[in-house]
Amino acid sequence: MVKEFQTGKIAKGSSFLGRKKIIKELQTYIGLNQSVVLIAPRRFGKSSIIKKVIDNNVHNFKIITVDIMEIHSKRIFAEHIISEVYSILGIYGILSKLKDASLSFFKDLVNHLTALKLSIDDISIETTGKLLKEADEDKLLAHALTLPNIVAGKLNTKFLFVIDEFGEIDKLQSKNELTDTMRTIFQKQENVVFLFAGSQYALMTKIFIEKSSAFYKFAVHIEVPTMKGDDFAKSFKDIFYSKEISLPSNFAKEVEEISQGIPYYMVRIAQEVLINALLEDKINIHCYSIRLAALIIFKKEQSYFTSELNKFRGKKYDVIALKALTENKSHTKILAELGVSRQNANVIINSLVMTGIVEKRGKKYIIVDPFMRRYIQKL
């Protein structure tokens, strides 16, 4: 029986539902030493999928992870990788210890490495210490990027290098010098498999799929699909029945239709239905309860939608283009009525695609989040 019923955190254990196919697909590629790029819009459960792969670790790889959202400079990026790699060797707090570089530290380090049948030279510790003290962050990062492969080779094992929100890498580079460097280094590494992930489809496409991109054909491209009601049906039933509340047979299907298969909203809607039932001592759930829960969630999410749209403050044509999409109208025609050229209209829609709010599916542009779509429509 599912014990957890929550959103806002990475789903794990009994709260992780469905996704068996994509988990197996990722594990299979990784086991074949094939790097993968995982792309999913926000709230599709990308981070939960990554966590599941890491926790299962069916191939017993050594794992290092980095979230580019939390990285604000090349030096921080390098230091994070260095810390992760040496921690795998049981060497903790390496950054401060190398800066201090006391005799006792090196003596203890030699003893520790001897037990692992390694030497200081095997793990490039002196080079690491030297570069940490220098100002050249490009050299430091290049060294850090090679470190997992060096250590994996000495340990006779494989590393899985997980880089989440890789689309944000542009904030660390002025042109493409960092991604070019990473590709040059990564393509030579036989002991490391990479799992890249990102929530902004256009950015990830630019990096991995376009022929001119640094990582073109470097990794297999996997998109995270929406989910089906069947993925949640048994868990929803177990949770509600444990509270002595009955559900209609089509409950999960109704939730899927309203949420359009986005995992975050599927769980939130069911959660809201359950909370309302418990507060009102209901023992039966009807379809109107699902619609009421969706309305409550829509209202609760409005502050999030407002904050997202505030990013376009001063860009009135961006908001007009978004509103046109909610009404299934051509953004170019609507903007043309306001004197915006077709070329500029396309620049505007492409910038919206880069934010991840809008996706191009075939020849059509859509707002990914159905609740945000509704919010914009009512502006």
C-alpha positions in Angstrom: 0.0 0.0 0.0 1.2 3.5 -0.8 2.0 5.4 2.4 3.1 8.7 0.9 0.9 11.0 -1.1 2.8 14.3 -1.7 4.1 16.7 -4.3 6.8 19.3 -4.2 9.5 16.7 -3.3 11.2 14.1 -5.4 9.1 11.0 -5.6 10.8 8.0 -4.2 9.9 4.6 -2.7 6.2 4.0 -2.6 5.4 7.5 -3.8 7.1 6.8 -7.2 4.5 5.6 -9.6 4.7 4.2 -13.1 7.6 5.1 -15.5 8.8 1.5 -15.6 9.4 1.6 -19.3 11.5 4.8 -19.3 13.4 3.6 -16.2 14.3 0.4 -17.9 15.2 2.2 -21.1 17.6 4.5 -19.3 19.2 1.6 -17.3 19.6 -0.4 -20.5 21.4 2.5 -22.4 23.6 3.2 -19.4 24.5 -0.4 -19.1 25.7 -0.3 -22.7 28.0 2.6 -21.9 25.7 4.9 -23.9 25.3 8.4 -22.6 21.7 9.7 -22.6 20.0 13.1 -22.6 16.6 13.1 -20.8 14.3 16.0 -21.6 11.0 16.8 -19.8 9.0 19.9 -19.2 8.6 21.2 -15.7 6.4 19.1 -13.4 6.8 15.9 -15.6 8.8 14.1 -12.8 12.2 14.3 -14.5 14.1 14.6 -11.1 12.2 11.7 -9.7 13.1 9.6 -12.7 16.8 10.5 -12.2 16.6 9.7 -8.5 15.1 6.3 -9.2 17.9 5.4 -11.7 20.5 6.5 -9.1 18.9 4.7 -6.2 18.4 1.5 -8.3 22.0 1.7 -9.7 21.6 -1.7 -11.3 25.0 -1.6 -12.9 26.8 -0.6 -9.6 28.4 2.4 -11.1 30.0 5.1 -9.0 27.7 8.1 -9.2 28.4 11.8 -9.2 25.7 14.4 -9.7 25.5 18.1 -10.3 22.5 20.4 -10.8 23.5 23.3 -13.0 20.7 25.4 -11.5 22.8 25.5 -8.3 26.0 26.3 -10.1 26.9 30.0 -10.5 30.5 30.0 -11.8 33.0 27.7 -13.5 35.0 27.5 -10.3 31.9 26.3 -8.3 31.2 23.8 -11.0 34.8 22.5 -10.8 34.9 22.4 -7.0 31.6 20.5 -6.9 32.9 17.8 -9.3 36.2 17.5 -7.3 34.3 17.1 -4.0 32.0 14.5 -5.5 34.9 12.4 -7.0 37.1 12.4 -3.9 34.1 11.7 -1.7 33.6 8.5 -3.6 37.1 7.5 -2.5 36.2 8.3 1.1 38.1 11.5 1.1 35.8 14.2 2.5 36.2 17.9 2.8 38.9 17.8 0.2 38.6 21.5 -0.8 39.5 22.9 2.7 42.1 20.2 3.4 44.0 20.9 0.1 43.9 24.6 0.8 45.4 23.9 4.3 47.7 21.2 2.8 49.1 20.1 6.3 51.6 17.3 6.6 49.3 15.3 8.8 46.6 15.4 6.0 49.0 14.0 3.4 50.2 11.4 5.8 46.6 10.3 6.6 45.8 10.5 2.8 48.7 8.2 1.9 47.6 5.6 4.5 44.0 5.8 3.3 45.0 5.4 -0.4 47.3 2.5 0.4 44.3 0.6 1.9 42.6 1.2 -1.5 45.8 0.1 -3.4 46.1 3.6 -4.8 48.7 6.3 -4.7 48.5 10.1 -4.6 49.6 10.2 -8.3 46.8 7.8 -9.2 44.1 10.4 -8.2 45.9 13.6 -9.4 45.7 15.1 -5.9 48.7 17.3 -6.3 47.5 18.8 -9.6 44.1 19.3 -8.0 45.6 21.2 -5.1 47.8 23.3 -7.3 44.9 24.4 -9.6 42.6 25.1 -6.6 45.1 27.7 -5.5 45.4 29.4 -8.9 43.0 31.9 -10.4 42.5 30.2 -13.7 39.0 28.7 -13.4 39.0 27.3 -16.9 42.1 25.2 -16.2 40.6 24.1 -12.9 37.3 23.1 -14.6 39.0 21.2 -17.4 41.0 19.3 -14.8 37.8 18.6 -12.8 36.0 17.3 -15.9 38.8 14.8 -16.6 39.0 13.6 -12.9 36.0 11.1 -13.0 37.6 9.2 -15.9 41.0 9.1 -14.2 39.7 7.8 -10.9 37.3 5.4 -12.5 40.2 3.9 -14.5 42.3 3.5 -11.4 39.3 1.8 -9.5 38.6 -0.4 -12.6 35.0 0.7 -12.5 32.5 3.0 -14.3 31.2 6.4 -13.3 27.7 7.6 -14.0 28.0 11.4 -14.3 24.5 13.0 -13.9 24.2 16.6 -14.9 20.7 18.0 -14.3 19.3 21.2 -15.9 22.1 21.1 -18.4 20.2 23.7 -20.5 21.3 26.3 -17.9 24.9 25.8 -18.9 24.8 28.9 -21.1 24.9 31.1 -18.0 28.5 29.9 -17.4 29.7 30.7 -20.9 29.7 33.8 -23.2 29.6 31.8 -26.4 30.0 28.0 -26.6 33.5 27.7 -25.2 32.4 25.6 -22.2 30.2 23.1 -24.1 32.9 22.8 -26.7 35.5 22.0 -24.0 33.1 19.5 -22.3 32.5 17.7 -25.5 36.2 17.5 -26.3 36.9 16.1 -22.9 33.9 13.8 -22.5 34.2 12.1 -25.9 37.6 10.7 -24.8 36.3 9.2 -21.6 35.9 5.4 -21.7 35.1 5.0 -18.0 32.3 7.5 -17.7 28.7 7.4 -18.8 26.8 10.7 -18.9 23.1 11.3 -18.0 22.2 14.8 -19.0 18.8 16.2 -18.2 16.9 19.4 -18.8 13.4 20.9 -18.7 13.7 23.4 -21.5 13.2 21.5 -24.7 14.5 24.3 -27.0 17.7 24.7 -25.0 18.4 21.0 -24.9 17.7 20.7 -28.6 20.1 23.5 -29.3 22.8 21.7 -27.3 22.2 18.0 -28.3 20.2 17.8 -31.5 21.1 20.6 -33.8 23.9 19.6 -36.2 25.9 22.7 -35.3 25.7 21.9 -31.6 28.7 20.8 -29.5 27.0 17.6 -28.3 25.4 16.6 -31.6 25.0 12.8 -31.6 26.9 12.5 -28.3 23.9 11.1 -26.4 20.7 9.2 -27.1 17.8 11.6 -26.8 14.8 10.5 -24.6 11.7 12.6 -24.0 9.7 12.0 -20.8 6.0 11.5 -21.9 2.9 12.4 -20.0 1.4 9.7 -17.7 -1.8 7.7 -18.0 -4.5 7.2 -15.4 -3.7 3.5 -15.3 -0.3 4.4 -13.9 -2.0 5.8 -10.8 -5.3 3.9 -10.6 -4.2 1.2 -8.2 -2.3 3.6 -5.9 -5.2 6.1 -5.8 -7.6 3.2 -5.0 -5.3 1.9 -2.2 -4.9 5.4 -0.6 -8.6 6.2 -0.7 -9.7 2.8 0.4 -7.3 2.9 3.4 -9.3 6.0 4.5 -12.6 4.1 3.9 -13.5 6.3 0.9 -14.7 4.8 -2.3 -13.8 6.0 -5.8 -15.6 5.8 -9.1 -14.1 3.3 -11.5 -13.1 6.1 -13.9 -11.4 8.3 -11.2 -7.9 8.0 -12.5 -9.0 8.5 -16.1 -10.9 11.7 -15.1 -7.8 13.0 -13.3 -5.6 12.2 -16.3 -7.9 14.2 -18.7 -8.1 17.3 -16.4 -4.3 17.3 -15.8 -3.5 16.3 -19.3 -1.2 13.6 -17.9 1.2 15.9 -16.1 2.3 13.9 -13.0 2.4 16.9 -10.7 -1.2 17.9 -11.4 -2.4 14.3 -11.3 -1.2 13.8 -7.8 -2.2 17.3 -6.7 -5.8 16.8 -7.9 -6.2 13.4 -6.2 -4.6 14.8 -3.1 -7.0 17.7 -3.0 -10.0 15.4 -3.5 -8.8 13.2 -0.6 -8.3 16.2 1.7 -11.7 17.6 0.9 -13.3 14.2 1.5 -11.6 13.8 4.9 -12.5 17.4 6.0 -16.1 16.9 5.0 -16.4 13.3 6.2 -17.3 12.0 2.7 -17.2 8.3 2.0 -18.0 8.5 -1.7 -16.2 10.5 -4.4 -18.0 11.8 -7.5 -16.8 13.4 -10.7 -17.8 16.9 -9.5 -15.3 16.4 -6.6 -12.5 16.1 -9.2 -13.5 19.2 -11.0 -13.8 21.1 -7.7 -10.3 20.0 -6.7 -8.9 21.1 -10.0 -10.5 24.5 -9.5 -8.9 24.8 -6.0 -5.5 23.9 -7.4 -5.9 26.4 -10.2 -6.5 29.1 -7.6 -3.6 28.0 -5.4 -1.2 27.9 -8.4 -2.0 31.5 -9.5 0.9 33.0 -7.5 3.3 30.7 -9.4 1.8 31.7 -12.7 2.0 35.3 -11.8 5.7 35.0 -10.9 6.4 33.2 -14.2 4.7 35.9 -16.2 6.5 38.6 -14.3 9.6 37.5 -16.2 7.9 39.1 -19.2 7.3 42.5 -17.5 7.9 45.2 -20.1 7.5 42.7 -22.9 3.8 43.2 -23.7 4.0 41.5 -27.1 5.2 38.3 -25.4 2.1 38.2 -23.2 -0.1 39.0 -26.2 1.5 36.1 -28.1 0.9 33.8 -25.2 -2.7 34.8 -25.0 -3.1 34.2 -28.7 -1.9 30.6 -28.2 -4.5 30.0 -25.5 -7.2 31.0 -28.0 -5.7 28.8 -30.8 -5.0 31.9 -32.9 -1.9 32.6 -35.0 0.5 34.7 -33.0 1.9 36.2 -36.2 -1.5 37.5 -37.3 -2.4 38.8 -33.8 0.9 40.6 -33.6 0.7 41.9 -37.2 -2.5 43.7 -36.2 -0.4 45.6 -33.7 2.3 46.5 -36.2 4.7 43.7 -35.4 6.5 42.2 -38.4 6.4 38.5 -39.1 10.1 38.3 -38.5 9.8 40.0 -35.1 6.8 37.8 -34.2 8.8 34.7 -34.9 11.7 36.1 -32.7 9.1 36.6 -29.9 7.7 33.1 -30.2 11.2 31.5 -30.3 12.1 33.4 -27.2 9.0 32.0 -25.5 10.0 28.5 -26.6 13.4 29.0 -25.0 11.8 29.6 -21.6 10.2 26.2 -21.7 6.7 27.6 -21.2 5.9 27.1 -24.9 6.7 24.1 -27.0 6.5 23.6 -30.8 4.7 20.4 -31.6 4.7 19.8 -35.3 3.7 23.2 -36.8 1.8 24.3 -33.8 2.9 26.2 -30.7 1.3 25.3 -27.4 1.6 26.3 -23.7 2.7 23.1 -22.0 1.0 23.6 -18.6 -2.8 23.4 -19.0 -3.4 25.3 -15.8 -1.1 28.1 -16.9 -2.8 28.1 -20.3 -6.1 28.6 -18.5 -4.7 31.4 -16.4 -3.3 33.3 -19.4 -6.6 32.9 -21.2 -8.4 34.7 -18.4 -6.0 37.7 -18.4 
